[in-house]
Amino acid sequence: MKKILLLSDTHSYIDDQILKYVRQSDEVWHAGDIGDIKVIDMLKKLKPVRAVYGNIDNHLIRSEYPLDLKFTIENVSVWITHIGGYPNRYDPRIREEIKLHTPTLFISGHSHILKVMFDKKLNLLHMNPGAAGKHGFHKVRTMLRFEINADKISNLEIIELAKR
């Protein structure tokens, strides 16, 4: 079993509130718009990190992290990308590939809107953790926490951080 902390859109911001949840997790997944590599460096000092770059991320972050990250953890196939869209409205860049190579869990960021949806057509779970940083239109900073055990995703929690 793995305890996962999922965040996105930190936009160079990290604080003790985020780090408290990092310490309680087995792994941290970041769905892009990291902003400053120092954010990842702080996370990596505490836990293993899997991340993708977002549209605001510079060459340093892009040289270390991919646009798309696909992997299997326990028995769950995962695809993380920054701009991915939502069920029935996937981004054109990934629309065909997600039909051909459907993951169990599809994660995107970018919108700053926390959303968890099940895609009945593709039989996958879609997660967007919202934005953990202070930059953007969102009013409350958010993240997600969940567990992966064998082929099950369970104990999903919405974490609301302080207002931005």
Rosetta blueprint (number, residue, H / E / L):
1 M L
2 K E
3 K E
4 I E
5 L E
6 L E
7 L E
8 S L
9 D L
10 T L
11 H L
12 S L
13 Y L
14 I L
15 D L
16 D H
17 Q H
18 I H
19 L H
20 K H
21 Y H
22 V H
23 R H
24 Q L
25 S L
26 D L
27 E E
28 V E
29 W E
30 H E
31 A L
32 G L
33 D L
34 I L
35 G L
36 D L
37 I H
38 K H
39 V H
40 I H
41 D H
42 M H
43 L H
44 K H
45 K H
46 L H
47 K L
48 P L
49 V E
50 R E
51 A E
52 V L
53 Y L
54 G L
55 N L
56 I L
57 D L
58 N L
59 H H
60 L H
61 I H
62 R H
63 S H
64 E H
65 Y L
66 P L
67 L L
68 D E
69 L E
70 K E
71 F E
72 T E
73 I E
74 E L
75 N L
76 V E
77 S E
78 V E
79 W E
80 I E
81 T E
82 H L
83 I L
84 G L
85 G E
86 Y E
87 P L
88 N L
89 R E
90 Y E
91 D L
92 P L
93 R L
94 I L
95 R H
96 E H
97 E H
98 I H
99 K H
100 L H
101 H L
102 T L
103 P L
104 T L
105 L E
106 F E
107 I E
108 S L
109 G L
110 H L
111 S L
112 H L
113 I L
114 L E
115 K E
116 V E
117 M E
118 F E
119 D E
120 K L
121 K L
122 L L
123 N L
124 L E
125 L E
126 H E
127 M E
128 N E
129 P E
130 G L
131 A L
132 A L
133 G L
134 K L
135 H L
136 G L
137 F L
138 H L
139 K L
140 V E
141 R E
142 T E
143 M E
144 L E
145 R E
146 F E
147 E E
148 I E
149 N E
150 A L
151 D L
152 K E
153 I E
154 S E
155 N E
156 L E
157 E E
158 I E
159 I E
160 E E
161 L E
162 A E
163 K E
164 R L
